[in-house]
């Protein structure tokens, strides 16, 4: 699915594409993941991104792939408007070590606010990019909705939406296409999909107990 069609995720039920990776037009890719999280709630996922700290916490999320974690501009534990600085492998250290800056932003930049509110879902939205260059490489969202057994997370990564981190600077389309061709392919998409499925699976296992232990909130 295209980033422009993100609001389709707010409809009841599921879309035809909920897990896997697909190449779109002009070198763009979409990676999707669906994680069912028994005993979890959307409020716990929201808390997780606010609580998540340095590498000792980050490694809980993926003991093998996660290498480094730090934050910039996170005030009072709020992740919206903050940048998560990470080093991580995707699907094992037989591949590159990626150094990333993940800029979290208001969900209204991705979804229609009214539709999002009506859906009752939590949307964690960000623009992932390069840590060592001022470049965004795509868009991402983890959309979480409560269920009778807990909650489920529907993740999307729209890859190849390349832009300068300074919105006043426009990159030439020829440069954007060259960067897509150089860095995006089926192997990268496969690794990202595997990493997402694994790390959210780890999160589903640890979050209910961790949340209650730290917050002392035992409500469901």
C-alpha angles and dihedrals in degrees: 000000000000124000088240088064095053092120088069086075089067093064118101117268125011140309124237090254113052104138133026136038134283137183115232134187125313096011097306122140134197122204119191133188133184118199123181111207114195114204093012128111132202090249089061092055090049089051091048094060090048094047099040110112138163130342097294089062095035092054089060086066094056118355095194106038103036114086110157138012135182137148137224127197094005108146124191090349094299113144097191105097092017131108123229111209112203144168112205144155120227112227096342142332093276084088134055125299106241120213107202142176113206112197112201116209142178112290088233088078089064107027138037102261095221094050092046093051092047091051092057090221131139114233120199105191132182147154110235118207149147119306094206097045132042094248132125111209102191148319130280139187137181106201113194127191127180119242135186090265097041122287142306130224122214110194128194131185116189103197126197098035088128120183140152113264087234103073091207091066117078121203117219112253090234090059091048092052091047091052091049092051092047099048110022124074141128093277093055091046091049092051093048091050092050092047092050093049091048099045094046089048089055089048092052089055099048104031104078095053095037093050094050093044094052101035100031086221107141096172120117 
